[in-house]
Structures are given as structure tokens and as C-alpha cells.
Amino acid sequence: MSQPLIITIDGPAGAGKSTLGELLARRLGYLYFDTGVMYRALAWAALQQALDLDDALALENLARWIRIEVVPPTLEDGRQYTVLADGEDVTWAIRTNEVDRTVSRVARYSAVRAEMIRQQREIGRRGRVVMVGRDIGSIVMPDAPLKIYLDASIDARAQRRSEELRSRGQPYSLERVRDDLARRDELDRHVMLPADDALILLSDNISPDEEVDWILERIRELQNVGSDAT
């Protein structure tokens, strides 16, 4: 088996998927693709056009006609990738509080999600990509040759998320962060199951660099198996 051209990383909120995805993509020379930015870009566009967020048809039409691209970083300003919406660089514009408050309302419609999945698959099938999300291995890219499910206890996830928020000047109590994660787990339960052929990686007691090393070792094992079979 050659090096897998599509690697998916799924898992619950706060497990460290984004950190792992970026580090792994950098080590492999792949595109890091946080699939959630597709919904953020769509939410940004809906706000720009002042669409009624309760108008399902308007949002579905927007999803069908907008062209969202995720490409390697085009500027050295700390970005992990560049997000384009109809050719406009919206990488930082989609990280506003207004977009944060809007994205879940935009993503609630099944037709919107179907179109975003179609565009995610289009990017993924170009290869040399690490795709991160909730249901990438099980729904978006079920044929990906390597699927990782990054898991961690809710206590470990709460500690990480609390430290991240404090670093951004948003000090929330550990108890509040834990409660928020528990609520999100409940809401996302329908998409949180790992794909049947996913490799489970428990991250409670290992660093992101150790997680990357673990995956690279799994890749080497798969390559060796492929070589032995030929």
C-alpha cells in the first residue's frame, strides 16, 4: 500500500482534532482541511447578503451556487489554510462572533448539509489531504484509505478547552466548559460514532506530536502489509 492520499480525523469536541490535523498535514506535506470552515463560509455569505436565516430555500440556493474553496495558506499571517468564497479570501472574516452565532442556524437544513458534503468530497478527492470533522470517515469520505477517530475523556477535553479559552482572554470555569461539552456531545451524538474501519486513538495522556508519530507508524504498518501482499 502506498501512502494514503486521504486521511480523515473525526472525534468529539475538544479532543484536539484541529491541532492533530494541522501537525499531521504539515509532516506529510498535505492540505489541512477543517471541513467546518465550509459552513462558516456559507454563514458569512448569508450575512453579507442579509438573508433571512429562517428561509430554508434561500439558504439552500446559496449553498448550491456559492463556490467555496480551501487551499494551502496563501499568506504568512498565522493561517492554517486559505478559505475562498467565490474567489474572495474570507479566512479571517469567517472567525467573527457574528459568524459563530450564525453557523449552526445555517447548517440545520438537510439540503444545505448535502451540498456542503458534496463540495467537501470534491476537495477531498483531489488527494494529499487531511480532512477533519465529525462524520468525515463515516459519511463524507467513507472510502478514505485511512480513518482516525481521536477520542478523549470529557475531563481531558474540558481541561484542554478551558486552557485554550484562557489563552484567548476568555476565562471560563472548568465546570462550565465541561457542561458545555457534555451538552454538545448530546446534540452531536448522531454523528459521533466512528467509522467501522477507523483506528481509535485515545489522546488523554499523549501529546499532539506523539499522536502524529502514532499515526505515521500506522501508515508504515499499512505500507508494509501492502508490500508483503504483492
C-alpha positions in Angstrom: 0.0 0.0 0.0 1.3 3.4 -0.9 1.0 6.4 1.4 -2.8 7.2 1.8 -3.8 10.2 -0.1 -6.9 10.9 2.0 -6.7 10.8 5.8 -9.8 11.5 7.9 -9.8 12.6 11.6 -13.1 12.6 13.5 -13.9 12.8 17.1 -15.8 14.8 19.8 -15.4 18.5 20.5 -12.3 19.3 22.4 -10.4 16.1 21.6 -7.7 18.0 19.7 -8.6 17.2 16.1 -7.6 20.5 14.7 -4.1 20.5 16.3 -3.5 16.9 15.2 -4.8 17.5 11.7 -2.6 20.5 11.1 0.5 18.8 12.6 -0.1 15.6 10.5 -0.7 17.5 7.3 2.5 19.5 7.8 4.5 16.4 8.4 3.1 14.7 5.3 3.1 17.9 3.1 -0.7 17.6 2.7 -3.5 20.1 2.8 -5.1 20.5 6.2 -8.9 20.7 5.7 -11.1 21.6 8.6 -14.4 20.8 7.0 -16.3 23.1 9.4 -15.0 26.1 7.5 -17.4 25.3 4.7 -20.3 26.0 6.9 -18.6 29.1 8.3 -18.0 30.5 4.8 -21.7 29.8 4.0 -22.8 31.6 7.1 -20.6 34.6 6.3 -22.1 34.8 2.8 -25.6 34.6 4.2 -24.8 37.5 6.5 -23.2 39.5 3.7 -26.4 39.1 1.6 -28.6 39.8 4.6 -30.5 36.6 4.0 -33.3 35.5 6.4 -31.7 32.7 8.4 -35.2 31.1 8.7 -35.6 31.0 5.0 -34.6 27.4 4.2 -35.0 27.8 0.4 -32.8 31.0 0.3 -30.0 29.2 2.2 -30.3 26.1 0.1 -29.9 28.2 -3.1 -26.9 30.0 -1.6 -25.3 26.7 -0.8 -25.8 25.4 -4.3 -24.4 28.5 -6.1 -21.6 29.7 -3.9 -18.2 28.3 -4.7 -16.1 27.6 -1.5 -12.5 26.6 -1.8 -10.0 25.5 0.8 -6.4 25.7 -0.3 -2.9 25.8 1.3 -2.1 29.1 3.0 -1.6 32.0 0.6 -0.3 34.4 3.2 2.0 34.1 6.1 -0.3 35.6 8.7 -0.8 32.6 11.0 -3.5 30.9 9.0 -3.7 27.2 8.7 -5.2 27.3 5.2 -6.9 29.9 2.9 -10.7 29.9 2.5 -12.2 31.4 -0.6 -15.8 32.2 -1.1 -16.5 32.9 -4.8 -12.8 33.8 -5.1 -12.8 36.2 -2.1 -10.4 35.4 0.7 -12.6 35.0 3.8 -10.1 33.1 6.0 -10.3 35.5 8.9 -13.7 37.0 8.1 -15.4 33.7 9.0 -13.9 33.8 12.5 -16.1 36.6 13.9 -18.5 36.3 16.8 -21.3 37.1 14.3 -20.4 34.0 12.2 -20.1 31.9 15.4 -23.7 32.8 16.3 -25.0 32.1 12.8 -23.3 29.0 11.6 -25.5 26.5 13.5 -28.6 28.1 12.1 -27.3 27.8 8.6 -26.2 24.2 9.0 -29.5 22.9 10.3 -31.0 22.3 6.9 -30.5 18.9 5.3 -30.2 20.3 1.8 -27.5 22.7 2.9 -25.6 19.9 4.5 -25.9 17.8 1.4 -24.4 20.5 -0.7 -21.6 21.2 1.7 -20.8 17.4 1.8 -20.7 17.4 -2.0 -18.1 20.3 -2.0 -16.1 18.7 0.8 -15.9 15.4 -1.2 -14.8 17.4 -4.3 -11.9 18.8 -2.3 -11.1 15.5 -0.6 -10.9 13.5 -3.8 -8.1 15.7 -5.1 -5.9 13.8 -2.6 -3.0 14.7 -0.4 -5.4 16.0 2.2 -6.1 15.5 6.0 -9.8 16.1 6.5 -11.0 16.9 10.0 -14.6 16.9 11.3 -17.3 14.9 13.0 -18.5 12.4 10.3 -15.8 12.6 7.6 -14.8 8.9 7.8 -18.3 7.6 8.2 -20.3 9.8 5.9 -18.3 12.3 3.9 -15.4 10.1 2.7 -16.3 6.5 3.6 -13.8 5.2 1.1 -10.8 7.0 2.6 -7.9 4.6 3.0 -7.0 5.7 6.5 -9.6 6.9 9.1 -8.7 8.1 12.6 -11.1 8.6 15.4 -9.5 10.8 18.0 -11.1 10.4 21.4 -10.6 11.6 24.9 -12.4 11.6 28.2 -14.7 14.6 28.8 -12.4 15.7 31.7 -9.4 15.8 29.5 -11.3 17.6 26.8 -12.7 20.2 29.3 -9.2 20.9 30.6 -7.8 21.5 27.1 -10.7 23.7 26.0 -10.5 25.7 29.3 -6.8 26.3 28.7 -7.5 27.3 25.1 -10.2 29.8 26.1 -8.0 31.3 28.8 -5.2 31.9 26.3 -7.7 33.9 24.2 -8.7 36.0 27.2 -12.0 34.1 27.8 -11.7 32.7 31.3 -14.5 30.2 31.8 -14.7 27.9 34.8 -13.7 24.3 34.2 -17.1 23.2 35.3 -18.9 25.4 32.8 -16.6 24.2 30.0 -17.3 20.6 30.9 -21.0 21.2 31.0 -20.9 22.9 27.6 -19.0 19.9 26.1 -21.5 17.5 27.6 -24.4 19.3 26.0 -22.6 19.4 22.7 -21.9 15.7 22.9 -25.6 15.0 23.4 -26.5 17.2 20.4 -23.9 15.6 18.2 -24.4 12.0 19.3 -26.0 11.1 15.9 -22.7 11.9 14.1 -20.2 10.9 16.8 -19.8 7.2 16.1 -16.5 6.3 14.5 -16.5 4.6 11.1 -16.4 0.8 11.3 -12.8 0.7 9.9 -11.5 3.7 11.8 -8.4 3.4 14.1 -9.2 4.7 17.6 -6.6 7.0 19.1 -7.1 7.9 22.8 -5.4 11.2 23.5 -5.8 11.6 27.3 -2.1 11.0 28.1 -0.2 11.8 25.0 1.0 14.9 23.3 -0.1 16.0 19.8 3.4 15.2 18.5 3.1 11.7 19.9 -0.3 11.4 18.3 1.3 12.2 14.9 4.0 9.7 15.5 1.4 7.0 16.3 -0.4 7.7 13.0 2.8 7.7 11.0 3.6 4.3 12.5 0.2 3.0 11.5 0.9 4.3 8.0 4.2 2.4 7.9 2.5 -0.7 9.0 -0.2 -0.4 6.3 2.6 0.1 3.7 4.4 -3.0 4.9 1.3 -5.1 4.7 0.7 -3.8 1.2 4.3 -4.7 0.2 4.0 -8.2 1.7 0.9 -8.8 -0.3 2.5 -8.0 -3.7 
